[in-house]
Amino acid sequence: MPISEYDWSVARSSTTSDVFNAIADGHRREVLDALIAGEKAVGEIVNDLSMSQPQVSKHLRVLSEVGLVTCRAEGRRRLYRLEPARLRPLREWLAAYEQAWNARMDRVDDYLKELQQQGGGSDT
Amino acid sequence: MTPKRRAPARIEFPNDLEIVLTREFDAPIQLVFDVLTKPEHLRKTLAPYGEEVKTCSIDLRVGGDYHFVFVTDDGREMSFRGTFLEVEPPTRTVETWLFDGWPGVEAVETVELREAGGVTKLTHRLAFRDQAGRDHMTKYDGLEANYDNVEDLLRSLLDPKETVSG
């Protein structure tokens, strides 16, 4: 039982935290946004967004590194596509984090009740 | 048994990736604040599942540091540390949040308390930032991006109940 409770800390370094970092940036979410409609080449993403090509390429590289975006060659073009399934570790992390946080708040709740019963309410 | 007043995690994406959790307690605000910030109380509630608390130091002032360590049943040390950025008893603290198990991930935690009718509501925010993102944020200052679509997508992916249709 205690092991699964801390999945959120184990499943971290190479997967979850990187995905976290990758989408923590608003501009990278914009790049992801541009890919929702389907595969695109860098030039098309640049046209869609108010970002320079080097910036878009930089973001695509980060997104590719964590697997949120994959790339395939079609002739001389490189097409990028979204891999939404990669967000799954994030969802799992979140669920476990929420569970641990709520468990802690349950303890706070119990402890507050205990203190209030002891103190009778008006102790200084 | 008293019903648990709890709220599910909510994720927001204004600029940083933000996780918001709320909880209500049948206790006055000052007591809740003390329980969350005084070491003698914190020690008893710090570890979510009652694990052994190894370190519990807290210097509650702007610029002061905190460091919490508890040990899981299988011997792993869970270590959290940070520095207070804002301290406004009994309503608000803002602190950096660094988890030793997650190197390179930096978050800012905001804890806000509000009391109404004998019930104190706690709002806990954990905002994850990206260093590179923040660095070039200044370059794009004033650029108003519309994240609605990707927000919807991320939300639906994070919520297993919803499905994304392609």
Interface residues (C-beta under 8 A of the other chain):
Chain A: P2 I3 E5 Y6 S9 V10 R12 S13 S17 F20 N21 A22 I23 A24 D25 G26 H27 R28 R29 E30 L32 D33 I36 S50 M51 Q55 V62 P84 L87 R88 L90 R91 L94 Y97 E98 A100 W101 N102 A103 R104 M105 D106 R107 V108 D109 Y111 L112 K113 L115 Q116
Chain B: K4 R6 P8 A9 I11 F13 N15 D16 L17 I19 L21 R23 F25 D26 A27 L31 V32 V35 L36 H41 K44 T45 L46 A47 P48 Y49 G50 E51 T72 D73 D74 R76 M78 F99 G101 W102 P103 G104 V105 L122 H124 F128 R129 D130 A132 G133 H136 M137 Y140 L143 A145 Y147 N149 V150 E151 L153 L154 L157 L158 P160 V164
